[in-house]
């Protein structure tokens, strides 16, 4: 019985489809985004507009995906536990308050 209570509370819903990203924070010419696997990516604004209704190459192409993850790391904490804290925030609370949470773990 107790096992089922935790399962109901721990349910995670995806923020995006598997081929798109959700822009989180404006970084000038790019956005810090999150994909359906809760990976952080840096994606150019123009590309987000171009691919509004299509799959982003950064999500589908493995090489571009790897490069986008590397670019996003410069805007995230170096500590992997803090990055996991950000992912947990997105999984449980969605994007509401994400910028404050990011500022907290970066500061």
URVEN-V582050 format. One record per residue. N is the residue number from 1. RES is the residue in one small letter. PSI is psi in radians with two decimals (none if undefined). OMEGA is omega in radians with two decimals (none if undefined). Layout:
N & RES & PSI & OMEGA
N & RES & PSI & OMEGA
//
This chain:
1 & x & -0.82 & -3.13
2 & x & -0.59 & -3.14
3 & x & -0.72 & -3.13
4 & x & -0.53 & 3.11
5 & x & -0.74 & 3.13
6 & x & -0.65 & -3.13
7 & x & -0.73 & -3.12
8 & x & -0.69 & -3.11
9 & x & -0.50 & -3.06
10 & x & 0.15 & -3.11
11 & x & 2.30 & -3.12
12 & x & 2.31 & 3.06
13 & x & 2.46 & -3.12
14 & x & 2.54 & 3.12
15 & x & -0.39 & -3.10
16 & x & 2.98 & 2.96
17 & x & 2.98 & -3.06
18 & x & -0.17 & -3.12
19 & x & 0.12 & -3.11
20 & x & 3.02 & 3.09
21 & x & 2.81 & 3.09
22 & x & 2.01 & 3.09
23 & x & 2.32 & -3.12
24 & x & -0.94 & -3.04
25 & x & 2.28 & 3.12
26 & x & 2.19 & 3.13
27 & x & 0.78 & 3.13
28 & x & -1.89 & 3.14
29 & x & -0.16 & -3.09
30 & x & 2.91 & 3.02
31 & x & 2.44 & 2.91
32 & x & 2.12 & -3.05
33 & x & 2.94 & 3.03
34 & x & 2.47 & 3.11
35 & x & -3.05 & -3.07
36 & x & -0.39 & 3.11
37 & x & 0.19 & -3.13
38 & x & 0.60 & 2.98
39 & x & 2.45 & 3.11
40 & x & 2.34 & -3.09
41 & x & 2.62 & 2.98
42 & x & 2.17 & -3.10
43 & x & 2.35 & 3.13
44 & x & 2.49 & -3.12
45 & x & -0.75 & -3.11
46 & x & -0.66 & -3.14
47 & x & -0.65 & 3.09
48 & x & -0.72 & 3.12
49 & x & -0.72 & -3.12
50 & x & -0.66 & -3.06
51 & x & 0.52 & -3.09
52 & x & -0.76 & -3.09
53 & x & 0.26 & -3.14
54 & x & 2.93 & 3.08
55 & x & 2.31 & 3.09
56 & x & 2.37 & 3.08
57 & x & -0.54 & 3.14
58 & x & -0.33 & 3.14
59 & x & -0.60 & -3.04
60 & x & -0.79 & -3.08
61 & x & 2.10 & -3.07
62 & x & -0.68 & -3.12
63 & x & -0.79 & 3.10
64 & x & -0.62 & 3.11
65 & x & -0.79 & 3.13
66 & x & -0.75 & 3.13
67 & x & -0.67 & 3.13
68 & x & -0.65 & 3.09
69 & x & -0.76 & 3.12
70 & x & -0.73 & 3.14
71 & x & -0.62 & -3.13
72 & x & -0.49 & -3.09
73 & x & -0.46 & 3.13
74 & x & -0.30 & -3.13
75 & x & 0.18 & -3.13
76 & x & 2.81 & 3.10
77 & x & 2.61 & 3.14
78 & x & -0.50 & -3.12
79 & x & 2.12 & -3.11
80 & x & -0.49 & 3.09
81 & x & -0.63 & 3.11
82 & x & -0.63 & 3.08
83 & x & -0.72 & 3.09
84 & x & -0.60 & 3.08
85 & x & -0.70 & 3.09
86 & x & -0.75 & 3.10
87 & x & -0.74 & 3.13
88 & x & -0.71 & 3.09
89 & x & -0.82 & -3.13
90 & x & -0.69 & -3.11
91 & x & -0.62 & -3.06
92 & x & -0.64 & -3.05
93 & x & -0.12 & -3.08
94 & x & -2.72 & -3.05
95 & x & -0.22 & -3.12
96 & x & 2.10 & 3.12
97 & x & 0.16 & -3.10
98 & x & -0.74 & -3.11
99 & x & -0.64 & 3.07
100 & x & -0.70 & 3.11
101 & x & -0.72 & 3.10
102 & x & -0.77 & 3.13
103 & x & -0.65 & -3.13
104 & x & -0.79 & -3.11
105 & x & -0.41 & 3.09
106 & x & -0.49 & -3.08
107 & x & none & none
//
